[in-house]
Amino acid sequence: MYPFRYTNWTDRGAMLTFIDQVSFAHLFIQTPEGPMVAHAPLIVTAEGNLRFHLARANRLTAHLDGAQVLASIAGADAYVSPDWYGSDDQVPTWNYVAVEVTGIVRRVSGADLVQILDTLSAMHEARLVPKKPWTRGKMSAGLFDGMQKAICGFEMTVEDLKGTRKVGQNKSPAEIESAAAALDAAGKSEMAALMRSACV
């Protein structure tokens, strides 16, 4: 993570909320075949653990049960031109928000896998309002059960969370506003809003 104290993110609740909102992770482990990464949608449980699923055919799936995993969850990011600060002697940088999670992963039961799938689809369908939510009840009889056999569900017991919010906290309010306005104009409004929130 970014090595400066002012970018450290230590609010566990806020980080778990961020993970739930992003809902997508890069999962890294060391295997006998070398380092591997998979990419998976996920949910945060009431206990603060992470649940996800992967295709049974994914190379990582066979190595996950009982393994220590690093999950990287990335949020908004943007290149920031030094010209945008409106002051001299600035340098280019990249602002970003990210959380790294480590923990032991265990495979879950078929019923828990169904819960993962239903929760994921319900959560993301709700974000598409006013669209009428999709549910697996719209699938042909037997299709869901057949497709479920091709995936595996997992839960990570979270041991450690490390977060970084690098959003220009080391800049003056005037510099932040100047750069944020340029980011808005460049279509990077999410990062612009994060930068503005850092100076209030």
N, C-alpha and C positions, 0 to 999 in steps of 0.2 A: 504494500500500500504506500501511498505518497508519504515520504518520511518526515513531514513537518507537523508539529503539534497542532497548529492552527487549523489543519484540515481533518484532524481525527474526529471520527463520529463514534460516540460511545453510548448513545441512547438506545438500549436494546429494543425497547418497544417500538421506537421510531424506525429502527432498522428492519424489524420483522414486518411492520406495516409496509415499508418500502418493498421488501421482498414479495409480499403478497400482491402489491400493486403491479410490479414488473412481471412476476409469475413465470419467469423463464430463467434457467440457469445453465451454465457450462460446468460439467462435472468432471473432475480430474482425479485419476488414481494411478498409482504405480502398479503394474501387473508383471507377471513373469515374462510376458511378451514385450515389456517396455511400457513407457507412459502412454496413457490413453485418455481421451476426452469424449464425452457425449453431451448432447444438448437436449434439455427436457423442460416441459412446462411443469410447474409445481404449485403446491398449496402449502400454507402454513397452518399447522394444527392448533387447537386451543392450548396445547401444552407448549407451543413454541418450537415444535419440530417441523421438518420438511418432508412432504410426501410427493412422490413423482412416479412416473412409469416410463418404461422403455420397451422398445420392440424386443421380443425374445431373441430375434436374430442379431441384435446389436452386439458388437464384439465385447462391449463393456459389461453387458448383462451377466455373463457367466462369472465375472470377477467381483461383483458388487456385494453379495451377501456376506456380512461380517467385515467388510473392508472399511478402512478410514478413507474418507472422501473429502476433497476440497470442492466446494461449490462457489462459483463466482457469478454474482448477479450484478449486471451493469445497467445503470439508468441513463439519464441524459448526458450527452457529451458534446463538445464543440471546440473547434479551433478558435483561438482568440488572437486577432492581429494586434501587434503593438501599436499600430496607428489608431486603433479604436479608443484607446484610453485618453487621448487628448493631452498627453503630457510627454515630456522627453525621456529618453533613456529607458524605454520599456523593451521587452523582448517577447517573441512569440511564445504562446503556451497553449496547453490543451486542458480545458476544464472538464470535470466529470464527477459523477457520483457512482459509487460502487460499494458492494458489501461482499466480503469473503466469509464463508461459513465452513467450519470443519466439524466432522463428527463421524460416528460409526453408522453404517447403513445396514439395515436388515430387510429381507424380503417380507412382504405382507401377504395375508391370505386373499383368496379370491373375493370374499365379501368386502374386504378393505380396498381391493383394487377397484371394485365397482363404485365404492364411495368416492375414491379419488377421481374417477372419470366423471361421475355425476356432479361432484362439487366443482371441478374445473369447468365443465361445460356450462353449468348454471351461473357461475361467477362471470364468465366472459360473455355469455348471452345477455346477462343483465346490463352489461355495458353498451349494448347495441340498441337500447330503447330509443325509438318506439317500435323497433322490430319485434314481432312476436317470438318469444324464446323457442329455440329448438330443444327438443328432448329426445332421448333414445326411443321413446314411445312412437316416434315417427318412422322408426326402422322396420323393415320387414321382419316377420316372425322368425326367430332363430338366428338372425344375422349378427346381433350384438353378441350372443353367446359364442358364436363361431369366431368372431374377430377378437374377443377377449382372450381366447386361447393363444393368440399371437403376441401378447404383451405380458409384462411382469410389473408388479407394483412394489415400491420400496418406501421405507421411512428412514430418514436420517435423524438420529438423536443429536441435537446440536450441542457441541462441546464448547465452541468458541465462535464469536462474531467479531469481525474487524471491518470497520467502515471508514470510507473516505468521502468527504464532501469538499472537493477542490473547486470553489466557485468564486475565486477572487477576493477572499477575506482579507488578504494582505494589501488590498488597494483602497484608496480613499473613496468616500461616497461619490464624489464627482467623477472619478475614473470609472467606477463600477457603472454608474448611470450612462456614461458615454459609451462604454463597451456594450452594455445591455441594449441600448438603442440600436447599435450596429448589428447585434445578434438578432434582434427583432426583424430588422430589415433584411437579414440574410435567411430568414425562415427558421431561426433557432430560438423560438419564443420560450420553450421550456427552460433552456439554460439561462436565458435572459431573466426569467422570473426567479430562478434559483439565485442568480447573482444579486438581484435586488433584495431578496429576502436575507442575504448575508449581511447587509449593511443597515438593517433596521434594529 
